[in-house]
Amino acid sequence: MSKANGNNGEHKELTYNDLVSQLNSISSMAQVARGPALRDTVWTREIMLRERIKYDLKLSAIERGVSDADEFTTNYYRYHQALLQKRVDELTKDVDSMARHWPIISAMTELRGVSTTSAAKIVCEIDIARSNTISALWRYAGYAVVDGKRERRVKGEKSHYNEHLKRAVYQQGDLFIKLRNPYRDLYDTAKERYTALGWTKMHAHLASIAPMVKMFLSHLWLVWREMEGLPLSLPYAHGILGHPDYRTPQQYGWPVATEEKQPVKTERAISIENPILV
């Protein structure tokens, strides 16, 4: 039970209904949604979902005759499966309500295969104002290249990437492949190249995910920072090395920015609709 200060300065107990009543106000929800509560809600839902899946597997084993659980145990599993699913549904609604206060999540859901929940799992892990470059976001998501190799954890050292974000981005990439999102073309091209080099099927698959999700993350960075009026720049290969084949977010289904805020111009600022250095 939560506590709050009463008019006389004393603490009073807050019931669940009191909290719901407070959160139902638009101003309160906007404040909560743009704070750490979105992340807490997203990952509480993930925990509940994983627990429900455990009961799904237990019941599936019983139905297939692999488990010899008795009737009481079977009903116990079904009860907790239903209880957890109810909580997952409630938390999904909470995520949907909070997501309405994140324009970037609305933009992400315009893409094929991106749900409100999967977008929230990615967005809630990122402080876009602190991600000053696309490369910084790549590294934070676990897709940095150090000395020509994918960056990995070093025993005894603090990790440079966020495990939750890395997992969420990988899962989104997997959905891009399954649902044939336009980003999949990057995966198919890379996989064909790696397969021709004699790589194993799994090795080629895992390596081919990287160029796909890195392009997605670069577009997320550009669209989001433009929404927030933050300085923009092209990826290093295009902005510095001058590679000519840059592809805009709109080529992959991102909506054209409609925010009144304009990005702060720097020497390397760009417009995401026309990615030419200005």
C-alpha positions as CSV (number, residue, x, y, z in Angstrom):
1,M,0.0,0.0,0.0
2,S,1.4,3.5,-0.9
3,K,1.4,6.4,1.4
4,A,0.8,10.1,0.8
5,N,0.7,13.3,3.0
6,G,-2.7,14.4,4.1
7,N,-3.8,18.0,4.6
8,N,-2.7,17.8,8.3
9,G,0.7,16.6,7.4
10,E,0.1,13.1,8.5
11,H,0.6,10.1,6.2
12,K,-2.5,8.3,4.9
13,E,-2.8,5.0,3.1
14,L,-3.4,5.2,-0.7
15,T,-5.6,2.4,-2.1
16,Y,-5.2,1.0,-5.6
17,N,-8.3,2.9,-6.7
18,D,-6.8,6.1,-5.4
19,L,-3.7,5.5,-7.6
20,V,-5.8,4.7,-10.6
21,S,-7.9,7.8,-10.1
22,Q,-4.7,10.0,-10.0
23,L,-3.3,8.3,-13.1
24,N,-6.5,8.8,-15.0
25,S,-5.8,12.5,-15.2
26,I,-4.2,13.5,-18.5
27,S,-1.6,15.7,-16.9
28,S,-0.6,13.0,-14.4
29,M,-0.4,10.2,-17.0
30,A,1.7,12.4,-19.3
31,Q,4.1,13.1,-16.4
32,V,4.3,9.4,-15.4
33,A,4.5,8.2,-19.0
34,R,7.5,10.4,-19.9
35,G,9.4,9.2,-16.7
36,P,10.8,5.9,-15.6
37,A,7.3,4.4,-15.1
38,L,7.2,3.4,-18.8
39,R,10.3,1.3,-18.4
40,D,9.1,-0.2,-15.1
41,T,5.7,-1.1,-16.7
42,V,7.3,-2.6,-19.8
43,W,9.7,-4.9,-17.9
44,T,7.1,-5.9,-15.3
45,R,5.0,-7.0,-18.2
46,E,7.9,-9.0,-19.6
47,I,8.4,-10.7,-16.3
48,M,4.8,-11.6,-16.1
49,L,4.8,-12.8,-19.7
50,R,7.8,-15.1,-19.1
51,E,6.1,-16.6,-16.0
52,R,2.9,-17.2,-17.9
53,I,4.9,-18.9,-20.7
54,K,6.3,-21.3,-18.1
55,Y,2.8,-22.4,-17.3
56,D,1.9,-22.7,-21.0
57,L,4.8,-25.1,-21.3
58,K,3.8,-27.1,-18.3
59,L,0.2,-27.5,-19.6
60,S,1.4,-28.3,-23.0
61,A,3.5,-31.2,-21.6
62,I,0.5,-32.5,-19.8
63,E,-1.7,-32.3,-22.9
64,R,1.0,-34.2,-24.9
65,G,1.3,-36.9,-22.2
66,V,4.9,-36.0,-21.5
67,S,4.0,-35.0,-17.9
68,D,2.0,-37.2,-15.5
69,A,0.7,-34.3,-13.4
70,D,-2.5,-35.1,-11.4
71,E,-5.8,-33.2,-11.8
72,F,-5.1,-30.9,-8.9
73,T,-1.7,-29.9,-10.2
74,T,-3.2,-29.3,-13.7
75,N,-5.9,-27.1,-12.3
76,Y,-3.3,-25.2,-10.3
77,Y,-1.3,-24.5,-13.4
78,R,-4.4,-23.4,-15.3
79,Y,-5.3,-21.0,-12.5
80,H,-1.9,-19.3,-12.4
81,Q,-1.8,-19.2,-16.2
82,A,-5.1,-17.3,-16.3
83,L,-4.0,-15.1,-13.4
84,L,-0.8,-14.1,-15.1
85,Q,-2.4,-13.6,-18.5
86,K,-4.9,-11.2,-16.8
87,R,-2.0,-9.2,-15.4
88,V,-0.2,-9.2,-18.7
89,D,-3.3,-7.8,-20.4
90,E,-3.6,-5.1,-17.7
91,L,0.0,-4.1,-18.1
92,T,-0.3,-4.1,-21.9
93,K,-3.2,-1.6,-21.6
94,D,-1.0,0.5,-19.3
95,V,1.9,0.5,-21.8
96,D,-0.6,1.5,-24.6
97,S,-1.9,4.4,-22.4
98,M,1.6,5.7,-21.7
99,A,2.8,5.3,-25.3
100,R,0.2,7.9,-26.4
101,H,2.5,10.5,-24.8
102,W,5.5,9.4,-26.8
103,P,5.4,10.7,-30.5
104,I,8.3,8.5,-31.4
105,I,6.4,5.4,-30.4
106,S,3.6,6.5,-32.7
107,A,6.1,7.0,-35.5
108,M,7.7,3.6,-34.9
109,T,4.3,1.8,-35.1
110,E,3.9,3.0,-38.7
111,L,6.6,0.5,-39.6
112,R,5.5,-3.1,-40.6
113,G,6.0,-5.4,-37.6
114,V,6.4,-2.8,-34.9
115,S,3.8,-2.9,-32.2
116,T,3.3,-0.4,-29.4
117,T,4.8,-2.8,-26.9
118,S,7.8,-3.7,-29.0
119,A,8.4,0.0,-29.7
120,A,8.1,0.9,-26.0
121,K,10.6,-1.9,-25.0
122,I,13.2,-0.1,-27.2
123,V,12.3,3.5,-26.4
124,C,12.2,3.1,-22.6
125,E,15.8,2.1,-22.6
126,I,17.1,5.1,-24.5
127,D,17.9,8.7,-23.4
128,I,17.9,10.2,-26.9
129,A,19.3,13.5,-25.6
130,R,22.5,11.8,-24.3
131,S,22.9,9.7,-27.5
132,N,24.8,12.5,-29.4
133,T,25.6,10.4,-32.4
134,I,24.2,7.4,-34.2
135,S,27.4,5.5,-33.4
136,A,26.8,6.2,-29.7
137,L,23.3,4.6,-30.0
138,W,24.7,1.6,-31.9
139,R,27.2,1.0,-29.1
140,Y,24.6,1.4,-26.3
141,A,22.4,-1.2,-28.2
142,G,25.4,-3.6,-28.4
143,Y,26.2,-3.1,-32.1
144,A,29.5,-1.3,-31.9
145,V,32.5,-2.5,-33.8
146,V,35.8,-2.4,-31.9
147,D,39.1,-3.3,-33.7
148,G,37.1,-4.8,-36.5
149,K,35.0,-7.1,-34.3
150,R,31.6,-6.9,-32.6
151,E,32.1,-5.5,-29.1
152,R,31.7,-8.1,-26.4
153,R,31.7,-7.9,-22.6
154,V,35.1,-8.1,-20.9
155,K,35.2,-9.9,-17.6
156,G,35.8,-7.4,-14.8
157,E,34.8,-4.4,-16.9
158,K,31.6,-2.5,-17.0
159,S,29.6,-3.2,-20.1
160,H,29.3,-0.4,-22.6
161,Y,25.9,-1.6,-23.8
162,N,22.4,-2.1,-22.4
163,E,21.4,-5.8,-22.3
164,H,17.7,-5.0,-22.2
165,L,18.0,-2.8,-25.2
166,K,20.2,-5.3,-27.1
167,R,17.6,-8.0,-26.6
168,A,14.7,-5.7,-27.5
169,V,16.4,-4.6,-30.8
170,Y,17.3,-8.2,-31.7
171,Q,13.7,-9.3,-31.1
172,Q,12.5,-6.4,-33.3
173,G,15.0,-7.4,-36.0
174,D,13.6,-11.0,-35.9
175,L,10.1,-9.6,-36.5
176,F,11.4,-7.6,-39.5
177,I,12.6,-10.8,-41.0
178,K,9.5,-12.9,-40.3
179,L,7.1,-10.1,-41.4
180,R,9.1,-9.1,-44.4
181,N,9.6,-5.5,-43.3
182,P,11.5,-3.4,-45.9
183,Y,14.5,-3.5,-43.6
184,R,14.7,-7.2,-44.4
185,D,16.3,-6.4,-47.8
186,L,19.5,-5.4,-45.9
187,Y,19.4,-8.8,-44.1
188,D,18.9,-10.8,-47.3
189,T,21.7,-9.0,-49.1
190,A,24.2,-9.5,-46.3
191,K,23.1,-13.2,-45.8
192,E,23.7,-13.9,-49.5
193,R,27.1,-12.4,-49.3
194,Y,28.1,-14.3,-46.2
195,T,26.7,-17.6,-47.5
196,A,28.8,-17.2,-50.7
197,L,31.9,-16.9,-48.4
198,G,31.1,-20.3,-47.0
199,W,29.8,-19.3,-43.6
200,T,27.5,-21.6,-41.8
201,K,23.8,-21.0,-42.0
202,M,23.5,-19.8,-38.3
203,H,26.7,-17.7,-38.6
204,A,25.5,-16.0,-41.7
205,H,22.0,-15.4,-40.1
206,L,23.4,-13.8,-37.0
207,A,25.9,-11.6,-38.9
208,S,23.2,-10.4,-41.3
209,I,21.0,-9.1,-38.6
210,A,23.5,-6.4,-37.7
211,P,23.3,-4.2,-40.9
212,M,19.5,-4.4,-40.7
213,V,19.1,-3.3,-37.1
214,K,21.9,-0.7,-37.4
215,M,20.0,1.0,-40.2
216,F,16.8,0.8,-38.2
217,L,18.6,2.4,-35.2
218,S,20.1,5.1,-37.3
219,H,16.7,6.0,-38.6
220,L,15.2,5.9,-35.0
221,W,18.0,8.3,-33.9
222,L,17.3,10.7,-36.8
223,V,13.5,10.8,-36.5
224,W,13.5,10.9,-32.7
225,R,16.1,13.7,-32.4
226,E,14.4,15.8,-35.0
227,M,11.1,15.4,-33.0
228,E,13.0,16.7,-29.9
229,G,14.7,19.5,-31.7
230,L,18.2,18.1,-31.1
231,P,21.2,18.4,-33.4
232,L,21.4,15.8,-36.2
233,S,24.1,14.2,-38.3
234,L,24.5,11.5,-40.8
235,P,26.1,8.1,-39.9
236,Y,29.9,8.3,-40.0
237,A,30.2,6.3,-43.3
238,H,28.0,8.9,-45.1
239,G,28.7,12.1,-43.2
240,I,32.5,11.7,-43.0
241,L,33.6,9.1,-45.5
242,G,31.1,10.4,-48.1
243,H,29.5,7.1,-49.1
244,P,26.7,8.1,-51.5
245,D,24.1,5.4,-51.0
246,Y,22.4,6.8,-47.9
247,R,18.7,5.7,-47.5
248,T,16.2,7.9,-45.7
249,P,13.8,6.8,-43.0
250,Q,10.9,7.4,-45.3
251,Q,12.2,4.8,-47.7
252,Y,11.5,2.2,-45.0
253,G,8.1,3.5,-44.0
254,W,8.8,6.2,-41.4
255,P,6.3,9.0,-41.5
256,V,7.5,12.5,-42.5
257,A,8.1,14.6,-39.4
258,T,5.2,17.0,-38.7
259,E,6.5,18.4,-35.4
260,E,6.6,22.2,-35.1
261,K,10.0,21.9,-33.5
262,Q,12.9,22.3,-35.9
263,P,16.3,20.6,-35.3
264,V,19.0,22.8,-33.9
265,K,21.4,23.4,-36.8
266,T,25.1,22.5,-36.4
267,E,27.8,22.3,-39.0
268,R,26.7,18.8,-39.8
269,A,23.0,19.1,-39.2
270,I,20.7,17.5,-41.8
271,S,17.0,17.1,-42.7
272,I,15.9,13.5,-42.5
273,E,13.7,14.0,-45.6
274,N,16.6,15.3,-47.6
275,P,19.8,13.8,-46.0
276,I,22.3,16.3,-47.4
277,L,24.8,18.1,-45.1
278,V,23.8,21.7,-44.6
